[in-house]
Amino acid sequence: MNIARTTAFLVAFGCLQLGATPSGAITEEFAAIVAEILSAQTEGRISEMGPQQKIAMIACVNGVLVNMPNGKKRYIMQGVDLDEREDRFGKVLYENRGEWVQNVARACARVALSGGT
């Protein structure tokens, strides 16, 4: 299975479990945008990950960000293109002294350091 299909499967599978909540549609679209942003990285740690490790990292990040307030998710989602969504994503993750970055780092450190391919 290629990385795009596998990522889409993991995102869809994760969202199916959350679909019963009123914010299910937001969560599903947001998870797809997070996957798109992280998959498009060309520098930094995630860009150096192998396909399986990247898939696991995207799933982990989405698992953490599911708890992000819907207003923040909508702000990111309303970017007109990938560049704007990526910029907004960074702003949200780093506000409040990097609260979301810290949450992701704590939850996903094992995946980030696994060195899987």
C-alpha positions as CSV (number, residue, x, y, z in Angstrom):
1,M,0.0,0.0,0.0
2,N,1.5,3.4,-0.9
3,I,1.9,6.2,1.6
4,A,-1.0,8.3,0.4
5,R,-3.5,5.4,0.5
6,T,-2.2,4.2,3.8
7,T,-2.4,7.7,5.3
8,A,-5.9,8.2,4.0
9,F,-6.9,4.8,5.5
10,L,-5.5,5.7,8.9
11,V,-7.1,9.1,8.8
12,A,-10.4,7.7,7.8
13,F,-10.3,4.9,10.3
14,G,-9.5,7.3,13.1
15,C,-12.3,9.6,12.1
16,L,-14.8,6.8,11.9
17,Q,-14.4,6.3,15.6
18,L,-15.1,9.9,16.2
19,G,-17.9,10.3,13.6
20,A,-20.7,10.0,16.2
21,T,-19.7,13.4,17.7
22,P,-21.2,16.6,16.4
23,S,-17.8,17.8,15.4
24,G,-17.1,14.6,13.4
25,A,-17.2,16.4,10.0
26,I,-14.7,19.0,11.3
27,T,-12.5,16.4,12.8
28,E,-12.5,14.3,9.5
29,E,-11.6,17.3,7.3
30,F,-9.1,18.6,9.8
31,A,-7.3,15.2,10.0
32,A,-7.0,15.1,6.3
33,I,-5.5,18.7,6.3
34,V,-3.0,17.8,9.0
35,A,-2.0,14.7,6.9
36,E,-1.6,16.9,3.8
37,I,0.5,19.5,5.7
38,L,2.8,16.9,7.3
39,S,3.2,14.9,4.1
40,A,4.3,18.0,2.3
41,Q,7.2,18.8,4.6
42,T,10.5,19.0,2.7
43,E,12.8,19.9,5.6
44,G,12.9,19.0,9.3
45,R,12.5,15.7,11.1
46,I,9.3,14.5,9.5
47,S,10.7,15.0,6.0
48,E,13.5,12.6,6.9
49,M,11.1,9.8,8.1
50,G,10.5,6.7,6.1
51,P,7.0,6.0,4.8
52,Q,5.9,3.8,7.6
53,Q,7.3,6.1,10.3
54,K,5.7,9.1,8.6
55,I,2.3,7.3,8.5
56,A,2.6,6.5,12.2
57,M,3.6,10.1,13.1
58,I,0.7,11.6,11.1
59,A,-1.7,9.2,13.0
60,C,-0.1,10.2,16.3
61,V,-0.3,13.9,15.6
62,N,-3.9,13.6,14.5
63,G,-4.6,11.6,17.7
64,V,-3.3,14.5,19.8
65,L,-4.9,17.3,17.8
66,V,-8.4,15.8,17.9
67,N,-8.6,17.6,21.3
68,M,-7.9,21.0,19.7
69,P,-10.8,23.4,19.9
70,N,-13.0,23.4,16.8
71,G,-12.4,27.2,16.4
72,K,-8.7,26.6,16.0
73,K,-9.4,23.7,13.6
74,R,-11.7,25.9,11.5
75,Y,-9.1,28.7,11.4
76,I,-6.5,26.3,9.9
77,M,-9.0,24.7,7.6
78,Q,-10.1,28.0,6.2
79,G,-6.7,28.7,4.7
80,V,-7.1,29.2,0.9
81,D,-4.3,26.9,-0.1
82,L,-1.7,24.5,1.4
83,D,0.7,27.3,2.1
84,E,-1.8,29.3,4.1
85,R,-3.1,26.3,5.9
86,E,0.5,25.3,6.8
87,D,1.2,28.9,8.1
88,R,-2.0,28.9,10.2
89,F,-1.2,25.4,11.5
90,G,2.2,26.6,12.7
91,K,0.7,29.7,14.4
92,V,-1.8,27.6,16.3
93,L,0.7,25.0,17.3
94,Y,3.1,27.6,18.7
95,E,0.6,29.9,20.5
96,N,0.4,29.8,24.3
97,R,4.1,29.0,24.5
98,G,3.9,26.1,22.1
99,E,1.2,24.3,24.0
100,W,0.2,22.0,21.1
101,V,3.8,21.4,20.1
102,Q,4.5,20.2,23.6
103,N,1.4,18.0,23.6
104,V,2.5,16.4,20.3
105,A,6.1,16.0,21.4
106,R,5.1,14.2,24.6
107,A,2.6,11.9,22.9
108,C,4.6,11.2,19.7
109,A,8.2,11.1,20.9
110,R,8.4,7.4,20.7
111,V,7.3,7.5,17.0
112,A,9.6,10.4,16.2
113,L,12.6,8.5,17.6
114,S,11.8,5.0,16.4
115,G,13.8,5.4,13.2
116,G,11.4,3.1,11.3
117,T,11.2,3.1,7.6
